[in-house]
Amino acid sequence: MHVLFGDSAVQIITAGFFVGIVVGITGMGGGALMTPALIFLGVGDTSSIVTADLTAAAVYKSGGAVVHSKHGEPHFRLAAWLIAGSVPMAFLGPHLVDWFVDPDDVENLLKECIGFALLLAASTYAIRLWIQLIRVRRGAHGEGETRIRPIPTLLTGALGGLLVGVTSVGSGSVIMVILLILYPALGPLKLVGTDLVQAVPLVLAAAISNIMVNGLEWSLTVPLILGSVPGTLLGARFAAKVPQSIIRRGIVIVLTMSGIALLDKAGWAPLGAGEDDTHPVLIAVIGLVMLVFVPLVWGLLRKQQGMPMFGAPTVAELEKGPGAEPVHEQGTHAP
């Protein structure tokens, strides 16, 4: 039993449960929250944590894909092109690290890669909202015909696959924002369903490849599955009753702080605490600055589009996509 449950089992189950709740409620943040949480808990080396997280994600994402295949109307042809690009690169990613990186440098390299991936994931959420704001302002409504663009879609899958294979972060955030740009007529529900369907073989390929390269630590993986699966199911049960937009904005702040902290921990030059250390005051200040100034910047961007700084369309309305909620005239405010 000690092989399946190590000394850190309770910490891992707890972390998996709470991250699973967030994933169930918002549909975002799986690897982006779980991987840094386990790294900061110090429950294993980074490569083992990435492998365990991908293996656990393969379990709970499969369930989500089944649900969306029935109710979310995924675009299967689009998903097929994404899979054609993402699966080979997800499989290749860990082997590239193994072939070309000195074993003594792998730990810091992975922390740096994950740190940058977290910052990228946080920025893509803001980009998605900005794109939705422009689409709503221009009066885009409903869904139109989706013409598949094979090469850009293939390259999108390849980029997402490489990112996930190396870091376990980015399957949803990066791929979703590029799909939103490539296929503006694709509705939000179909977009999420398509991403979830392609994410299953992507995560499976990344998990298998990481297991081949790094092995699988059962004492990490089993507690993670035991915590994350019930958490995801519980979060999904209460998703309709929780203000998701507020939680998602909180996730963006957490991802940014985690990304900076990991770069600091890895000794990345501009920050560079190094020696597995961080600058907690700097990271806390960054979080506070984002909390205060991000809403102000968002308001100025809205004003550039001829909208009031605050009011309708709200972030919650934008997340539902064009046509989901009416755009109020300038000067009026949504609750």
MOZIZI-V425660 format. One record per residue. N is the residue number from 1. RES is the residue in one small letter. SS is DSSP state (hx for helix, st for strand, lp for the rest). OMEGA is omega in whole degrees, -180 to 180 (999 if undefined). Layout:
n = {N;N}
res = {RES;RES}
ss = {SS;SS}
omega = {OMEGA;OMEGA}
This chain:
n = {1;2;3;4;5;6;7;8;9;10;11;12;13;14;15;16;17;18;19;20;21;22;23;24;25;26;27;28;29;30;31;32;33;34;35;36;37;38;39;40;41;42;43;44;45;46;47;48;49;50;51;52;53;54;55;56;57;58;59;60;61;62;63;64;65;66;67;68;69;70;71;72;73;74;75;76;77;78;79;80;81;82;83;84;85;86;87;88;89;90;91;92;93;94;95;96;97;98;99;100;101;102;103;104;105;106;107;108;109;110;111;112;113;114;115;116;117;118;119;120;121;122;123;124;125;126;127;128;129;130;131;132;133;134;135;136;137;138;139;140;141;142;143;144;145;146;147;148;149;150;151;152;153;154;155;156;157;158;159;160;161;162;163;164;165;166;167;168;169;170;171;172;173;174;175;176;177;178;179;180;181;182;183;184;185;186;187;188;189;190;191;192;193;194;195;196;197;198;199;200;201;202;203;204;205;206;207;208;209;210;211;212;213;214;215;216;217;218;219;220;221;222;223;224;225;226;227;228;229;230;231;232;233;234;235;236;237;238;239;240;241;242;243;244;245;246;247;248;249;250;251;252;253;254;255;256;257;258;259;260;261;262;263;264;265;266;267;268;269;270;271;272;273;274;275;276;277;278;279;280;281;282;283;284;285;286;287;288;289;290;291;292;293;294;295;296;297;298;299;300;301;302;303;304;305;306;307;308;309;310;311;312;313;314;315;316;317;318;319;320;321;322;323;324;325;326;327;328;329;330;331;332;333;334;335}
res = {m;h;v;l;f;g;d;s;a;v;q;i;i;t;a;g;f;f;v;g;i;v;v;g;i;t;g;m;g;g;g;a;l;m;t;p;a;l;i;f;l;g;v;g;d;t;s;s;i;v;t;a;d;l;t;a;a;a;v;y;k;s;g;g;a;v;v;h;s;k;h;g;e;p;h;f;r;l;a;a;w;l;i;a;g;s;v;p;m;a;f;l;g;p;h;l;v;d;w;f;v;d;p;d;d;v;e;n;l;l;k;e;c;i;g;f;a;l;l;l;a;a;s;t;y;a;i;r;l;w;i;q;l;i;r;v;r;r;g;a;h;g;e;g;e;t;r;i;r;p;i;p;t;l;l;t;g;a;l;g;g;l;l;v;g;v;t;s;v;g;s;g;s;v;i;m;v;i;l;l;i;l;y;p;a;l;g;p;l;k;l;v;g;t;d;l;v;q;a;v;p;l;v;l;a;a;a;i;s;n;i;m;v;n;g;l;e;w;s;l;t;v;p;l;i;l;g;s;v;p;g;t;l;l;g;a;r;f;a;a;k;v;p;q;s;i;i;r;r;g;i;v;i;v;l;t;m;s;g;i;a;l;l;d;k;a;g;w;a;p;l;g;a;g;e;d;d;t;h;p;v;l;i;a;v;i;g;l;v;m;l;v;f;v;p;l;v;w;g;l;l;r;k;q;q;g;m;p;m;f;g;a;p;t;v;a;e;l;e;k;g;p;g;a;e;p;v;h;e;q;g;t;h;a;p}
ss = {lp;lp;lp;lp;lp;lp;lp;lp;hx;hx;hx;hx;hx;hx;hx;hx;hx;hx;hx;hx;hx;hx;hx;hx;hx;hx;lp;lp;lp;hx;hx;hx;hx;hx;hx;hx;hx;hx;hx;hx;hx;lp;lp;lp;lp;hx;hx;hx;hx;hx;hx;hx;hx;hx;hx;hx;hx;hx;hx;hx;hx;hx;hx;hx;hx;hx;hx;hx;hx;hx;hx;lp;lp;lp;lp;hx;hx;hx;hx;hx;hx;hx;hx;hx;hx;hx;hx;hx;hx;hx;hx;hx;hx;hx;hx;hx;hx;hx;hx;hx;lp;lp;hx;hx;hx;hx;hx;hx;hx;hx;hx;hx;hx;hx;hx;hx;hx;hx;hx;hx;hx;hx;hx;hx;hx;hx;hx;hx;hx;hx;hx;hx;hx;hx;hx;hx;hx;lp;lp;lp;lp;lp;lp;lp;lp;lp;lp;lp;lp;hx;hx;hx;hx;hx;hx;hx;hx;hx;hx;hx;hx;hx;hx;hx;hx;hx;hx;lp;lp;lp;lp;lp;hx;hx;hx;hx;hx;hx;hx;hx;hx;hx;lp;lp;lp;lp;lp;hx;hx;hx;hx;hx;hx;hx;hx;hx;hx;hx;hx;hx;hx;hx;hx;hx;hx;hx;hx;hx;hx;hx;hx;hx;hx;hx;lp;lp;lp;hx;hx;hx;hx;hx;hx;hx;hx;hx;hx;hx;hx;hx;hx;hx;hx;hx;hx;hx;hx;lp;hx;hx;hx;lp;lp;hx;hx;hx;hx;hx;hx;hx;hx;hx;hx;hx;hx;hx;hx;hx;hx;hx;hx;hx;hx;hx;hx;lp;lp;lp;lp;lp;lp;lp;lp;lp;lp;lp;lp;lp;lp;hx;hx;hx;hx;hx;hx;hx;hx;hx;hx;hx;hx;hx;hx;hx;hx;hx;hx;hx;hx;hx;hx;hx;hx;hx;lp;lp;lp;lp;lp;lp;lp;lp;lp;lp;hx;hx;hx;hx;hx;hx;lp;lp;lp;lp;lp;lp;lp;lp;lp;lp;lp;lp;lp;lp;lp}
omega = {-179;178;-178;-177;179;-178;-176;-174;-178;178;-177;179;-179;179;179;-179;-177;175;177;178;180;179;180;-178;-170;-176;-179;169;-178;180;-177;177;-173;-176;178;179;-180;178;-178;174;178;-176;180;176;-171;-179;178;179;178;-179;180;-180;179;180;178;-180;178;180;-173;177;177;178;179;180;178;180;-177;177;178;-171;-174;178;179;177;-171;180;176;178;-179;178;177;-180;180;178;-171;-174;179;-178;176;179;-176;-173;-180;179;177;177;-178;-177;-167;-178;177;-178;180;-177;-173;-175;-179;179;-180;178;178;180;180;178;178;179;178;178;177;179;179;-178;-179;177;178;179;178;179;180;178;179;179;180;-179;179;-179;-179;175;176;-178;172;-178;173;180;-179;177;-176;175;-168;-173;177;180;178;-180;176;178;-179;179;179;-180;179;-180;-179;-179;-177;-170;-172;-178;166;-177;-180;-171;-175;-178;-178;-176;178;176;180;178;-177;-174;-177;-179;-178;-178;-177;-178;179;179;179;180;179;-180;-180;-180;-180;-177;-177;177;177;-179;177;180;179;-180;-179;-179;179;177;179;-176;-171;-171;-178;177;-178;-179;172;-170;-177;177;180;177;-179;178;-172;-177;176;179;179;179;179;179;179;-179;-177;-175;-176;-175;-174;177;-172;-176;179;179;-179;176;175;179;-180;179;179;180;180;179;179;179;178;-179;180;176;177;-178;-179;180;178;-164;-176;179;164;169;176;179;176;-178;178;173;-173;-179;179;-178;178;179;178;178;180;179;178;-179;-176;-168;-179;176;179;178;179;178;178;176;176;-179;177;179;178;180;173;-179;180;-179;-177;-6;180;177;179;179;180;-179;179;176;180;177;-178;-180;178;176;-178;179;179;180;175;-175;175;178;999}
